[in-house]
Structure formats: C-alpha cells, structure tokens
C-alpha cells in the first residue's frame, strides 16, 4: 500500500472552475511536474482529477472531494464521498475534522471507522484548532493536518499556522501534516522545526493565476 512517508512534500494539485487550468488533464500534468521535482505525494480533489492523476503517477494520492457549502463541512463530508475518491485511485482520504456538525448527521468517529473498515485506507483529518486535532485523534484519524486553520473563524492570516503545528505535535501521538499558506523554503523549514511530519504546498506551486495576481499586486502603482 502506498503511504505518506516522513519528510514528504505533498503537492496539492487543485484548481477551481474559475481557473483556466481547471480540469483533470491539467491536474494530471501538474502532478507529473510535481513528481519530476521530487514530490513525495499528491493531494487532489474529486474522482475525475484523482483518476487522471492516478493514470500518470505511482505517488501516493491524498484524495478529497469538496461538496456542498464551503461555509460548512465540505471536504469529503460523507462516507460516500470518501468511497468515490478511493474508487478513483486515492491511497488516503482527507476530510474535514473541525468540530462543526457534519451534513449527514454522523459523528466523525463513525465516518473514520467506516472508511477504515470498508475502504481500508488511512484518514487525514483536516483541522482548524488544537481541540479539533485532539478530537480527530480520539476519533481514529491516522494523520492530522492544519489545512483549515484560518478558514473557519473569520481570521485572515497571511502565513502558515506554525503555532498550531507546534501545539499539535506536542499533544498528539499521530503524525502532524502542515498545510495552509506555505509559500517559501523558510516556511517549510519553520513548520518542520515545529514538528511537522510532512508538508502540503498547493497554491505556491500549482496555481499560476494566483501567483501572478500576488506578484502583480506588489508592483508600484503607475
């Protein structure tokens, strides 16, 4: 079974419908480029993108499926969405593990147990706080990721949540994955020093539209 090795750089290959590179063909090319650069795994959204990526790489795929209202639990919110990404070729399932209510009414531990029992793959719990991370570990998560830090409480942070990585690494026994607003080698060194087992980088590698907009925004007004 493919798994997430310690010290891996996980490249998130995702693009929304508003992005010109949206779609399975472009995401498969992104994944190939990431593998050529040394990525240890790919994170991808939706069965179509995952299937296209699986066809071109043997790297582990962390699969998720964004469904429903982005203001609530929408990262792989149900068992059925998890089953879909595994059927498409994902080796691990990432899901929202914040303390918010799940749309199907199930508890997080129920969803994780069913994924383990029926799909036979590890679960990466995307959290936004220490309390959510502790609850995710208690619910059976195999990895805890800081993916949703800064996206559920009205804050607008500009950099990675190094403090949360450090807190989770100090309190949890399962591996901690740093994700969210990681843009530079210094960011990667900082989250690794804080205790990250692996690091996910997305926008800074695979979203040329956003990278361009950020750089254009730094130009002097003429």
N, C-alpha and C positions, 0 to 999 in steps of 0.2 A: 504494500500500500504506500502510495506517495504521501509524505507528511511534511510538515513545516520544520525545517532544520534550524537550530540555533544560529543566530548571526545572519539570518537571511534578510535580503532586501526584497520585499514583496512589492511588485509594481501593480498599481491599480489601473486597469485598462477599462475606463468607463467614459462615456460621452452622452449627454442628454440630447433630446430631439432638436434642441436649438443649435446644436453644434454641427458644423459641416462634416465632421468625421464620425458622426453618429452611425452606428450600424455594425453588424458582425464582421464584414470584410475589413473595415478599417481597424477594428479592435484586434482582429487576428494579426494584422500587420504590426500593430503596436506591441503585441505580446511577443512576436518574433524578434522585434528590435530590442525589447527588454531582455529577452533571453540571451541575445547576442552580446548585450552589455554586461551580463553577469547576474541578472536577477535570479533569486532563488525560488520564487513562486509568483503567481499572477492572482490578482483579485479581480473578479469580473461580475457583471450584473446581468441576470436574465438568461434563460435557457438558450436563446439564439446566439448571443455573444459567446456564452460558455462553450457551446458545441463547436462554433467556428474556431475558437482558441484551442480547444482540445484536439482538433484535427491537425494543428500545426506545431504543437509543443508537448513534450512529456513532463514539463514542470508541474508541480502541484498547483491546483487551482482552488482558491478560496472563492466559493460561489455564494451569491446572494441574489435576491430578487426584490427589487423595490416595487411595492404595490400599495395602493391606497393613498391616504392623506399624508404628505410629508410632515405635517404638524404633529402627527401621532406616531405610533409604532408602524413603520412601513418597510423596514429592512427585513425581508424574509419573515413576515408576520405570522405565518401559519405553517403547520406541518406540510400541507400540500405544496406550498411554495418551496419548501426545502426539498421535498421529493423531486420536484421538477428540475432543480439545479443539479441534483445528484444524478438524475437520469441523463442530463445533458453532458455530464463528464466531470463535475466538481468533486474534489477529494476531501474538502472540508466545507462546512456550511457556516456562514456568518449570519448572525441575526441580531436584531435589536434586543438588548437585555437591560434597557432602562427600566425604572420602576413604574412606568406608565402602564395603564391597562392594555391588554392585548385584544385585538379586534375580534378574535373568535372566542374570547372568554376563558381560554385555557391559561393555566399558570405556566410560567417559564420552565419550571422543572418538568412539567408534563410534556412540553414540546421537546425539550432536550432529551428526555428519556426515550421518547418515541423515535427521534432521529437516531439515537444510538442503537436502539433495539431493532428498528425496521430498516434503516438505511445503512447502518454500520460505519458511519463516518464521524470524525471529531467535529466539535462545535466551537466556533469562535464567537464569544459574546461581546458585542459592541456596546460599551457603556459610556456614561457621561459623568460618573462620580465614584468616589470610593465606596459609598453604600451600595450602589448598583453592582460594583465589582465584587464585593463580598457576597451579595445575594446571588450573583451569577455563579460564583464558585460553589456556593452551597447547593445551587440548582443542578450542578453537574457539568458546567462548562469546562472544556479542555484547555481553552485559551481565553484570555480576557484582553480586549483591545480598547484603546482610548478614543475610538472612532467618533463618538458622539459628544465628546467634551466640547462645550461652547455652542452647541446646536439646539439645546433644549431649555435654556434658562434665560434667554434674552441677551446674553453677553455677546460681544463681538471681538473675541481675541484675535490677535494677528499672528501669533506663533504657536508652536506646539505646547501642549499642557505638560510641561516637564514635571511639575509638582505632582500631578495626578499619577504619572508613570512611577515616580518615586514612592508615593503612598501605596499604590497597588503592589509594587514589587516588595515592599516591606511587610505587607499584611497578608498577601495571598501566596499559596503554595504552587498554583498553576502558572504557566508562563505568561508574561505580560507582553503584548504587542503594542508598540507605539504607532499611532495613526492620527492624522489631522494636522494640517498646516505645516508639514515638514518640507522645507524647501531647499536647504543647503547642507553641505557636509558638516558644518558646525552644528546644525540642528540634529543631524543623525548622531554625531558624537555625544551631544548633550543627552539625548534620550537613552542612548546605550549606557552612558555613565550613570544614569538614573535607575538602570536596572532592566531596560527593555530586552526581551529575548529575541525579538525580530522587529523590523521596522517596515511600515507600509508608506509608500510615497505614490501619490496619484497625479494631481494637477501639475506639480512642478516638472513632471516627466512627460505626461501623456495628454496635456490639454494646451496645444499651441495657441488656441484662441484666447484663453485666459492669461497665459504667459505674455502674449503680445499686448493685451489690454493693460496689464500691470506695468509693463515697460513703457508703453506709450504714455501712461499716466505720470511717469516720472520725468517726462520731457518738460523743459521750460515752456511756459505759455508765450506764444509769439504774437 
